[in-house]
Structures are given as structure tokens and as C-alpha cells.
Amino acid sequence: MFEFTWSRQNPETGELEFGLAPEDFEAVRQGYGCATCLADFHGIYHLRCPVCGETRPQPQLVVRQWWTSRSIV
């Protein structure tokens, strides 16, 4: 599990906000950890967190043409 460097409760939403060390933040950003429960996937990429079930939003942002179109040389 990743450990946060600071945390606070957002006064408007009531949600917990936290900061991670740069290397932990990068691991979460790349899909090797969960941004919701801070579970560390130990180098394994998951689309859905096996601990809390949170689904990563990034796969929906991939443009279909990036992986379906053929290279033109």
C-alpha cells in the first residue's frame, strides 16, 4: 500500500485528498496502483483494482483510431 505524504478533508465535498511521493504518484498514474484505496499492485497493471473494485478511467480516453488504423509509410 502506498503511503500519502499529506492529507486533508475537502471542506466542500467531504472527500479525503492526499499527496503521494513522486515515485508513488507515477506508479498510480501508470496503472500500477489504485488512486482510491492506495493499493500497490507491485508492478502489475490492472484495469480494475482487486482491493476496492475502482475502475481506471484512462482506457476510455484511448482514441479508437490509435490502435485500429494502419501505419502509412
Backbone as numpy.savetxt, mean C-alpha at the origin, in Angstrom:
# Nx Ny Nz CAx CAy CAz Cx Cy Cz
5.39 -6.61 11.19 4.54 -5.44 11.19 5.43 -4.20 11.19
5.07 -3.22 10.36 5.79 -1.96 10.33 5.43 -1.15 11.57
6.38 -0.35 12.04 6.13 0.52 13.18 6.12 1.97 12.68
5.13 2.72 13.12 5.04 4.11 12.67 5.94 4.99 13.52
6.42 6.09 12.91 7.32 7.02 13.59 6.55 8.09 14.36
5.32 8.37 13.95 4.43 9.28 14.67 3.00 8.90 14.32
2.05 9.33 15.15 0.64 9.09 14.85 -0.20 10.17 15.50
-1.39 10.36 14.96 -2.36 11.29 15.54 -3.74 10.89 15.03
-4.75 11.34 15.73 -6.12 11.12 15.29 -6.59 12.37 14.57
-7.06 12.21 13.32 -7.54 13.34 12.54 -8.78 13.91 13.22
-8.76 15.20 13.58 -9.89 15.78 14.29 -11.17 15.88 13.45
-11.03 15.89 12.12 -12.20 16.00 11.26 -12.83 14.66 10.95
-12.00 13.63 10.70 -12.53 12.32 10.31 -12.50 11.29 11.42
-11.65 11.51 12.43 -11.51 10.55 13.51 -10.59 9.38 13.16
-10.08 9.35 11.93 -9.20 8.27 11.50 -7.79 8.48 12.04
-7.08 7.37 12.27 -5.71 7.42 12.72 -4.80 7.72 11.52
-3.94 8.71 11.69 -2.95 9.04 10.67 -1.59 8.74 11.27
-0.65 8.28 10.46 0.66 7.92 10.97 1.71 8.12 9.90
2.96 8.20 10.32 4.10 8.31 9.42 4.99 7.09 9.57
5.57 6.67 8.46 6.47 5.51 8.47 7.88 5.95 8.11
8.85 5.15 8.49 10.23 5.37 8.05 10.25 5.26 6.53
11.16 5.97 5.86 11.17 5.97 4.39 11.19 4.58 3.76
11.99 3.65 4.29 12.05 2.31 3.69 10.75 1.54 3.91
10.09 1.75 5.05 8.80 1.09 5.30 7.71 1.68 4.41
7.72 3.01 4.25 6.76 3.66 3.37 6.88 3.14 1.94
8.11 3.00 1.48 8.35 2.52 0.12 7.88 1.08 -0.04
8.07 0.25 0.98 7.60 -1.14 0.93 6.07 -1.19 0.83
5.39 -0.35 1.60 3.92 -0.30 1.53 3.48 0.23 0.16
4.14 1.28 -0.31 3.79 1.87 -1.61 3.91 0.87 -2.74
4.92 0.00 -2.67 5.16 -0.98 -3.72 4.35 -2.26 -3.56
3.55 -2.37 -2.49 2.69 -3.53 -2.32 3.26 -4.63 -1.45
4.34 -4.35 -0.74 4.94 -5.36 0.13 4.53 -5.19 1.58
3.49 -4.40 1.81 2.94 -4.18 3.15 1.58 -3.52 3.03
0.82 -3.55 4.11 -0.54 -3.00 4.12 -0.54 -1.61 4.76
-1.14 -0.65 4.09 -1.22 0.72 4.61 -2.31 0.85 5.66
-3.20 -0.12 5.76 -4.28 -0.04 6.74 -3.88 -0.62 8.09
-3.37 -1.84 8.10 -3.03 -2.51 9.37 -1.53 -2.59 9.61
-0.71 -2.10 8.66 0.75 -2.08 8.73 1.38 -3.47 8.74
0.69 -4.45 8.19 1.25 -5.80 8.09 2.41 -5.79 7.09
3.48 -6.45 7.44 4.65 -6.58 6.58 4.53 -7.91 5.84
4.55 -7.88 4.50 4.40 -9.10 3.70 5.75 -9.77 3.43
6.83 -9.26 4.01 8.17 -9.85 3.93 8.60 -10.12 2.48
8.44 -9.10 1.63 8.92 -9.20 0.26 7.97 -9.86 -0.71
6.77 -10.21 -0.29 5.79 -10.85 -1.17 4.70 -9.83 -1.50
4.42 -9.63 -2.79 3.40 -8.69 -3.21 2.02 -9.32 -3.08
1.09 -8.59 -2.47 -0.29 -9.05 -2.33 -1.24 -7.98 -2.85
-2.26 -8.39 -3.60 -3.31 -7.45 -4.01 -4.28 -7.20 -2.86
-4.46 -8.20 -2.00 -5.34 -8.08 -0.83 -4.55 -8.48 0.40
-4.67 -7.69 1.45 -3.94 -7.97 2.68 -4.47 -9.25 3.32
-3.58 -10.22 3.61 -4.04 -11.46 4.24 -4.42 -11.28 5.71
-4.07 -10.14 6.31 -4.39 -9.90 7.72 -5.74 -9.21 7.88
-5.94 -8.08 7.18 -7.18 -7.30 7.38 -8.12 -7.33 6.18
-7.66 -7.84 5.02 -8.52 -7.94 3.84 -8.57 -6.70 2.98
-7.83 -5.66 3.32 -7.82 -4.42 2.54 -7.30 -4.70 1.13
-7.98 -4.15 0.11 -7.59 -4.31 -1.28 -6.78 -3.11 -1.72
-5.67 -3.35 -2.40 -4.83 -2.25 -2.88 -5.52 -1.53 -4.03
-5.48 -0.20 -4.05 -6.14 0.55 -5.13 -5.33 0.60 -6.41
-4.02 0.39 -6.38 -3.17 0.58 -7.54 -3.55 -0.26 -8.75
-3.95 -1.53 -8.63 -4.25 -2.29 -9.85 -5.35 -1.66 -10.70
-6.28 -0.96 -10.08 -7.35 -0.32 -10.83 -6.84 0.90 -11.61
-5.66 1.41 -11.26 -5.12 2.59 -11.93 -4.33 2.24 -13.18
-4.06 0.97 -13.41 -3.29 0.56 -14.58 -4.15 0.73 -15.83
-3.61 1.43 -16.79 -4.33 1.67 -18.04 -4.26 0.40 -18.89
-5.40 -0.07 -19.36 -5.47 -1.33 -20.09 -4.54 -1.37 -21.29
-4.38 -0.25 -21.98 -3.55 -0.21 -23.18 -2.08 -0.48 -22.87
-1.65 -0.25 -21.64 -0.25 -0.46 -21.30 0.14 -1.92 -21.40
-0.77 -2.83 -21.16 -0.40 -4.24 -21.19 -1.10 -5.02 -22.29
-1.95 -4.37 -23.09 -2.61 -5.08 -24.18 -2.08 -4.67 -25.56
-1.51 -3.47 -25.65 -1.04 -3.05 -26.98 0.31 -3.65 -27.30
0.57 -3.81 -28.56 1.85 -4.39 -29.00 2.89 -3.30 -29.16
4.13 -3.66 -28.96 5.22 -2.73 -29.15 5.38 -2.41 -30.63
5.64 -1.17 -30.93 5.89 -0.76 -32.32 7.35 -0.35 -32.42
8.09 -1.02 -33.30 9.51 -0.74 -33.45 9.75 -0.06 -34.76
